[in-house]
Amino acid sequence: MQQLWSPWRMPYLRGTDSGNPAGCIFCDLPAQDADADNFIVRRGRHVYVILNRYPYNNGHMMIVPYAHVPSFEQLDAPALAELMALSNETLAALRNMYHPQAFNLGANIGAAAGAGIADHVHMHVVPRWAGDTNFMATVAGTRVIPEDLAETYRLACQHWPAPAGA
């Protein structure tokens, strides 16, 4: 294969995929009443879970506080506690969905650390399998994600666990 056609990435490459380049996508999306269109899988009181539109692997999700802050130490205790509780729910949902062998869970805090949206901290949850890095990522700097985001969203909603204590 000499070409990989992915026109859905053009808005991202042009920097226009948020629909409001001047705003913060992590603030704008939950303010809309369109969770399925925006791939918001779960809402909490202080944080929410959203699919990553440009995933590293199938099921790549992010846990995002509603508060627009650049780092975790600026969140209050209830937001931090809920972030960890929803991280656990996200892990459980992904285990039910894909049966991954492992996970990467983490955050890039600040542009120098690789944060694409440095002004609004968020936690990534990436399911992993032995050998999931293939020649495309190694040779072309590209990942092939075989599942459509709408299907990932449907699976996440179907497999999401009941909240702890519910």
KOLNUPA-59467 format. One record per residue (C-alpha): residue in one letter; residue number from 1; x, y, z; chain. Coordinates in steps of 0.5 Angstrom, whole numbers. Example, Ala and Ser with C-alpha at 12.3 -4.5 7.8 and 13.67 -1.06 7.14 Angstrom:
<recs>
a_1_25_-9_16_A .
s_2_27_-2_14_A .
</recs>
This chain:
<recs>
m_1_0_0_0_A .
q_2_3_7_-2_A .
q_3_-3_11_1_A .
l_4_-7_11_7_A .
w_5_-13_16_5_A .
s_6_-16_19_12_A .
p_7_-20_25_10_A .
w_8_-23_26_17_A .
r_9_-16_28_20_A .
m_10_-16_35_15_A .
p_11_-20_39_20_A .
y_12_-15_37_25_A .
l_13_-9_38_21_A .
r_14_-12_45_19_A .
g_15_-14_47_27_A .
t_16_-21_48_25_A .
d_17_-24_41_28_A .
s_18_-27_44_35_A .
g_19_-32_49_30_A .
n_20_-30_54_35_A .
p_21_-22_55_34_A .
a_22_-22_61_39_A .
g_23_-25_57_44_A .
c_24_-23_51_48_A .
i_25_-26_44_46_A .
f_26_-26_41_53_A .
c_27_-31_47_55_A .
d_28_-35_48_49_A .
l_29_-37_40_48_A .
p_30_-40_39_54_A .
a_31_-44_46_54_A .
q_32_-47_43_48_A .
d_33_-53_38_48_A .
a_34_-50_33_43_A .
d_35_-47_28_47_A .
a_36_-47_22_42_A .
d_37_-45_27_37_A .
n_38_-39_29_41_A .
f_39_-37_22_44_A .
i_40_-38_24_51_A .
v_41_-39_17_54_A .
r_42_-40_19_61_A .
r_43_-42_25_65_A .
g_44_-40_26_72_A .
r_45_-41_32_77_A .
h_46_-34_35_76_A .
v_47_-31_31_70_A .
y_48_-33_27_64_A .
v_49_-31_22_59_A .
i_50_-30_23_52_A .
l_51_-27_19_46_A .
n_52_-21_21_43_A .
r_53_-23_23_36_A .
y_54_-15_22_34_A .
p_55_-14_15_38_A .
y_56_-8_12_39_A .
n_57_-12_5_40_A .
n_58_-19_3_39_A .
g_59_-22_5_45_A .
h_60_-18_11_47_A .
m_61_-22_16_52_A .
m_62_-20_22_56_A .
i_63_-23_24_63_A .
v_64_-24_31_63_A .
p_65_-25_36_69_A .
y_66_-31_41_67_A .
a_67_-26_46_70_A .
h_68_-21_50_65_A .
v_69_-15_49_69_A .
p_70_-8_47_66_A .
s_71_-6_42_72_A .
f_72_-9_37_77_A .
e_73_-6_41_83_A .
q_74_-11_47_81_A .
l_75_-17_42_82_A .
d_76_-21_42_88_A .
a_77_-21_35_92_A .
p_78_-28_33_89_A .
a_79_-26_34_82_A .
l_80_-20_30_83_A .
a_81_-24_24_87_A .
e_82_-29_24_81_A .
l_83_-23_24_76_A .
m_84_-20_18_79_A .
a_85_-27_14_80_A .
l_86_-29_16_73_A .
s_87_-22_13_71_A .
n_88_-24_6_74_A .
e_89_-30_6_71_A .
t_90_-27_8_64_A .
l_91_-22_2_66_A .
a_92_-28_-3_67_A .
a_93_-32_-1_61_A .
l_94_-26_-2_56_A .
r_95_-24_-9_60_A .
n_96_-31_-11_58_A .
m_97_-31_-8_51_A .
y_98_-24_-10_48_A .
h_99_-21_-15_54_A .
p_100_-14_-11_53_A .
q_101_-8_-14_56_A .
a_102_-6_-7_59_A .
f_103_-7_0_59_A .
n_104_-3_7_59_A .
l_105_-6_12_64_A .
g_106_-3_19_64_A .
a_107_-3_26_62_A .
n_108_1_31_59_A .
i_109_1_37_63_A .
g_110_4_43_59_A .
a_111_6_44_52_A .
a_112_13_42_53_A .
a_113_10_35_55_A .
g_114_6_34_49_A .
a_115_0_37_51_A .
g_116_-4_38_45_A .
i_117_-9_42_49_A .
a_118_-5_45_54_A .
d_119_-9_50_58_A .
h_120_-14_44_60_A .
v_121_-12_38_63_A .
h_122_-14_32_62_A .
m_123_-13_24_63_A .
h_124_-12_19_57_A .
v_125_-14_12_58_A .
v_126_-11_8_52_A .
p_127_-12_0_52_A .
r_128_-6_-4_50_A .
w_129_-5_-11_47_A .
a_130_2_-14_46_A .
g_131_4_-12_39_A .
d_132_-1_-7_38_A .
t_133_5_-2_35_A .
n_134_5_-5_28_A .
f_135_9_-3_22_A .
m_136_5_3_20_A .
a_137_7_7_27_A .
t_138_14_5_26_A .
v_139_15_7_19_A .
a_140_10_12_17_A .
g_141_8_15_24_A .
t_142_1_13_23_A .
r_143_-4_9_27_A .
v_144_-9_4_23_A .
i_145_-15_4_28_A .
p_146_-20_-1_25_A .
e_147_-26_1_29_A .
d_148_-31_7_27_A .
l_149_-32_12_33_A .
a_150_-39_12_33_A .
e_151_-38_4_34_A .
t_152_-34_5_40_A .
y_153_-39_10_43_A .
r_154_-44_5_42_A .
l_155_-40_0_45_A .
a_156_-38_4_51_A .
c_157_-45_6_53_A .
q_158_-47_-1_52_A .
h_159_-41_-4_57_A .
w_160_-41_2_62_A .
p_161_-41_0_69_A .
a_162_-46_2_74_A .
p_163_-42_8_78_A .
a_164_-39_5_85_A .
g_165_-44_6_91_A .
a_166_-50_6_86_A .
</recs>
